[in-house]
């Protein structure tokens, strides 16, 4: 790999910025200053340092975020805060959210720069399940569970795939219920529209699991961490 590409990708900077660091004599390979931007290195064997600090090359990065409310699942927005704005302390180069959570939906969101991984994770034919917890308003019964299990026709005529609905708690006085729902597709505002089709309203919505990846309950809203090797391996096995 070219030295300037290695330095740029490892530090989240542009190729021109990396070239300047190299030409200024701030980059060494195996304790030797290198000023040739096209210098070839072995990312697995060579020790590259910037200002005498070793750097490691990582082509793809994977993060788990606990998305808070009032933040949009996008890389940039002219008027609203995005999930990428929340990860200012890490190398943001190429990072994007895998799929979207609505602005007022919270919970598990994966950030990566691996386009093929994201595509497979979202591909309908892979049937990767997504589990949500929600607070809903309206009458919910065993019949509602059966309706969701057979698929729902939305108000615009679209039909959803079967969904697994569990009733966790019911507050009869408020006419509200806490539920858990598992879906395998990702239509626009799907869960809200599904409940709307049975005359119910989603008051709160949080994604807690995607495939076999569960939201780490130690991650506070708006915070994130890298996926562990085991978590990443399990996700990749699910989308083979």
Secondary structure as GFF3:
##gff-version 3
##sequence-region A 1 240
A	DSSP	alpha_helix	3	11	.	.	.	ID=ss1
A	DSSP	alpha_helix	15	23	.	.	.	ID=ss2
A	DSSP	beta_strand	27	29	.	.	.	ID=ss3
A	DSSP	beta_strand	32	33	.	.	.	ID=ss4
A	DSSP	beta_strand	48	50	.	.	.	ID=ss5
A	DSSP	beta_strand	53	55	.	.	.	ID=ss6
A	DSSP	beta_strand	62	67	.	.	.	ID=ss7
A	DSSP	three_ten_helix	84	87	.	.	.	ID=ss8
A	DSSP	beta_strand	96	97	.	.	.	ID=ss9
A	DSSP	beta_strand	106	112	.	.	.	ID=ss10
A	DSSP	alpha_helix	115	122	.	.	.	ID=ss11
A	DSSP	three_ten_helix	124	126	.	.	.	ID=ss12
A	DSSP	beta_strand	130	137	.	.	.	ID=ss13
A	DSSP	alpha_helix	142	150	.	.	.	ID=ss14
A	DSSP	beta_strand	164	171	.	.	.	ID=ss15
A	DSSP	beta_strand	176	183	.	.	.	ID=ss16
A	DSSP	alpha_helix	190	197	.	.	.	ID=ss17
A	DSSP	beta_strand	201	210	.	.	.	ID=ss18
A	DSSP	beta_strand	213	214	.	.	.	ID=ss19
A	DSSP	beta_strand	224	226	.	.	.	ID=ss20
A	DSSP	alpha_helix	229	238	.	.	.	ID=ss21
###
